[in-house]
């Protein structure tokens, strides 16, 4: 049986115990807030569409339906993203989450992911560049989980990089391991924010209210990287941008890969992972 947490949270002192009732309350508040926001937007959009229909204007202007359908779809994706993250983190903690390693060219996969998000980033006025010191590198990894890792990091960079910014993805073959870097020239993080970045439910406050959330994404990324026997860390300075580094060991497994390059599935994942980057109507 776990020991009861006795802390000084009420006196403004942070508690490091996993059993702290105040931390648990903050956890649930974060989840419910993140669920409530898209649900409220979905409900409001439906109410506005009903008003347009009652006034007879709904079918006079096709752009009205398209605009609000886009909002409904984006916030539905955001709900899916949150539920997926909560379920996956819970499965990992319960040791019920598995990865499926296959031998693939990681350079090709990450290059394809980068190309897939370029158009989206350009709508935000952000340039995305890819480079690698090798043309290909075969190693064992779970392509589905690697896509999720990269899309989460790219989504994070896009959220906190202003219009006219740049994001760079670089692969370095280090022999026994491969290093992946995602760099942006966005708002950056303080030392405290870097230390808390991978903590579950710790949302970094970066003065972009529209990008608030539970902070589950980076926590999940760290766990997925570690399930590949890899490591991840951050280098950042406030106002100077952020660099995420991932290192994955080079190893091969005996297997065959079928259906690993599903373009439609990748597009769907981009829609889900980028769903919490809100656009103004």
C-alpha positions in Angstrom: 0.0 0.0 0.0 1.3 3.4 -0.9 2.2 5.9 1.8 0.0 8.9 2.2 1.5 12.1 0.9 2.2 14.7 3.5 3.5 17.9 1.8 3.6 21.6 2.1 1.7 22.3 -1.2 -0.7 24.5 0.7 2.2 26.7 1.7 3.3 27.1 -1.9 6.0 24.4 -1.8 6.1 22.0 -4.8 5.5 18.3 -4.0 7.5 15.6 -5.8 5.3 12.7 -4.5 3.3 10.8 -7.1 0.6 10.4 -4.5 0.1 14.0 -3.6 -3.6 14.7 -3.6 -3.0 18.2 -4.9 -1.0 17.0 -7.8 -3.7 14.4 -8.6 -6.3 17.2 -8.5 -4.2 19.3 -10.9 -3.9 16.3 -13.2 -7.7 15.8 -13.4 -8.3 19.5 -13.8 -5.8 19.6 -16.7 -7.6 16.6 -18.5 -11.1 18.0 -17.9 -10.1 21.4 -19.1 -8.6 20.0 -22.2 -11.7 18.0 -22.9 -14.0 20.9 -22.1 -12.4 23.4 -24.5 -13.0 21.5 -27.8 -16.4 20.3 -26.6 -17.4 23.9 -25.9 -16.2 24.9 -29.4 -18.0 22.0 -31.0 -21.3 23.0 -29.2 -20.9 26.7 -30.0 -20.3 25.9 -33.7 -23.4 23.8 -33.8 -25.4 26.5 -32.1 -24.2 29.1 -34.7 -25.0 26.8 -37.6 -28.5 26.4 -36.1 -28.9 30.2 -36.0 -27.8 30.5 -39.6 -30.3 27.7 -40.6 -33.1 29.4 -38.7 -32.4 32.7 -40.5 -32.3 31.0 -43.9 -28.7 32.2 -44.5 -27.0 28.8 -44.1 -27.6 27.5 -47.6 -27.2 31.0 -49.2 -23.4 31.0 -48.4 -21.5 27.8 -48.9 -18.5 29.2 -47.1 -20.4 29.2 -43.8 -20.8 25.4 -43.8 -17.3 24.8 -44.9 -15.9 27.1 -42.2 -17.7 25.6 -39.3 -17.3 22.0 -40.6 -13.6 22.6 -40.5 -13.8 23.8 -36.9 -15.9 20.7 -35.9 -13.5 18.4 -37.5 -10.4 20.0 -36.0 -11.8 19.9 -32.5 -13.0 16.3 -33.0 -9.4 15.4 -33.9 -8.2 17.3 -30.8 -10.5 15.1 -28.6 -9.2 12.0 -30.3 -5.6 13.2 -29.7 -6.2 13.7 -26.0 -8.0 10.4 -25.5 -5.3 8.6 -27.4 -2.5 10.2 -25.3 -4.3 9.5 -21.9 -4.9 5.8 -22.9 -1.4 5.3 -24.2 0.3 6.8 -21.1 -2.0 4.7 -18.9 -1.1 1.5 -20.9 2.6 2.3 -20.7 2.4 2.8 -16.9 0.5 -0.5 -16.6 3.1 -2.3 -18.9 0.4 -3.1 -21.4 1.8 -1.0 -24.3 4.0 -2.7 -27.0 6.1 -1.5 -29.9 6.7 -3.5 -33.0 10.2 -3.2 -34.3 10.9 -3.6 -38.1 14.0 -2.8 -40.1 13.4 0.4 -42.1 15.3 3.3 -43.5 14.8 6.0 -40.8 16.2 8.8 -43.1 13.5 8.1 -45.7 10.7 7.9 -43.1 11.6 11.2 -41.4 12.2 12.9 -44.7 8.7 11.9 -45.8 7.2 13.2 -42.5 9.0 16.5 -43.0 7.7 16.8 -46.5 4.2 16.0 -45.4 4.1 18.9 -42.8 5.8 21.5 -45.0 2.6 22.7 -46.6 0.9 23.0 -43.2 3.8 24.9 -41.7 3.8 27.3 -44.7 0.2 28.3 -43.9 1.7 29.6 -40.6 4.5 31.4 -42.4 7.0 28.9 -41.1 9.8 27.3 -43.2 10.7 23.7 -42.6 14.1 22.2 -43.7 15.5 18.7 -43.6 19.1 17.6 -43.8 21.0 14.4 -43.1 24.7 13.4 -43.2 23.7 10.0 -44.8 21.3 9.2 -47.6 19.9 6.2 -45.8 20.3 4.3 -42.5 18.6 1.0 -41.8 17.7 0.2 -38.2 15.0 -1.4 -36.2 12.2 0.9 -35.0 8.4 1.0 -34.8 7.4 3.2 -37.8 4.0 4.1 -36.3 5.5 5.2 -33.0 8.3 7.0 -34.7 5.8 9.0 -36.8 4.0 9.9 -33.7 7.2 11.0 -32.0 8.2 13.2 -34.9 4.7 14.7 -35.5 4.4 15.5 -31.8 7.8 17.3 -31.8 7.0 19.1 -35.0 3.6 20.2 -33.7 5.3 21.5 -30.6 7.7 23.5 -32.7 5.1 24.9 -35.0 2.9 25.9 -32.0 5.6 28.0 -30.4 7.3 29.4 -33.5 6.0 32.8 -34.7 5.2 33.8 -38.3 8.3 34.0 -40.4 10.1 31.4 -38.2 12.2 28.4 -39.2 12.2 24.7 -38.2 15.1 22.4 -39.0 15.1 18.6 -38.8 18.6 17.1 -39.0 19.7 13.4 -38.9 23.3 12.5 -37.8 24.6 9.0 -38.3 26.9 8.5 -35.3 27.8 4.8 -36.0 26.3 2.9 -33.2 23.3 5.2 -32.9 21.4 7.8 -34.9 20.7 11.3 -33.6 17.6 13.2 -34.7 17.4 17.0 -34.0 14.3 19.1 -34.3 15.2 22.8 -34.0 13.1 26.0 -34.1 13.7 29.7 -33.5 10.6 30.1 -31.5 9.9 31.5 -28.1 12.2 29.0 -26.3 12.0 27.8 -22.7 13.3 28.8 -19.3 15.6 26.4 -17.4 12.6 25.4 -15.2 10.4 24.8 -18.2 13.1 22.5 -19.7 13.4 20.5 -16.5 9.6 20.0 -16.4 9.0 19.5 -20.1 8.6 15.8 -20.0 6.7 15.7 -16.7 3.2 14.3 -17.1 0.5 17.0 -17.3 3.1 19.9 -17.0 2.0 22.4 -19.7 4.6 25.0 -20.6 3.2 28.5 -20.4 4.6 30.4 -23.4 2.2 33.3 -23.7 0.2 31.5 -26.5 -3.2 30.9 -24.8 -4.6 29.1 -27.9 -1.9 26.4 -27.5 -2.6 25.4 -23.9 -3.1 21.7 -23.1 -2.3 19.0 -20.6 1.3 18.5 -21.7 0.8 14.8 -22.1 2.4 14.8 -25.6 6.0 15.3 -24.6 5.7 12.9 -21.7 4.4 10.3 -24.2 7.2 11.1 -26.6 9.8 10.4 -23.9 8.3 7.1 -23.1 8.1 6.0 -26.7 11.7 7.0 -27.3 12.8 5.0 -24.2 10.8 2.0 -25.4 13.2 2.1 -28.4 16.1 2.0 -25.9 16.8 5.6 -26.9 17.1 8.9 -25.1 15.7 12.4 -25.6 16.7 15.8 -24.2 16.2 19.5 -24.7 18.5 22.5 -25.2 16.7 25.8 -25.1 16.9 29.5 -24.0 14.0 31.8 -23.5 13.6 33.9 -26.7 16.3 32.0 -28.6 14.4 28.8 -29.7 14.5 25.2 -28.8 16.3 22.0 -29.9 15.0 18.5 -29.2 17.5 15.7 -29.5 16.7 12.0 -29.9 19.2 9.2 -30.0 18.2 5.7 -31.1 20.6 2.8 -31.1 21.4 1.1 -34.4 20.2 -2.5 -34.3 18.4 -4.9 -36.6 15.7 -7.5 -36.0 14.5 -10.5 -38.0 11.2 -9.5 -39.5 9.3 -8.5 -42.6 7.5 -5.2 -43.0 4.2 -4.9 -44.8 2.2 -1.7 -45.2 4.7 0.5 -43.4 4.3 3.4 -45.8 0.6 4.2 -45.6 0.4 7.8 -46.9 -3.3 8.1 -46.0 -2.6 7.0 -42.4 0.2 9.6 -42.2 -2.2 12.4 -43.3 -4.7 11.3 -40.7 -1.9 11.3 -38.0 -0.9 14.9 -39.0 -4.5 16.0 -38.6 -4.7 14.5 -35.2 -1.3 15.6 -33.8 -1.7 19.2 -35.2 -5.3 19.5 -34.1 -4.4 21.7 -31.0 -2.9 24.4 -33.2 -5.9 26.6 -33.5 -6.8 28.8 -36.4 -8.8 32.0 -36.3 -12.1 31.8 -38.0 
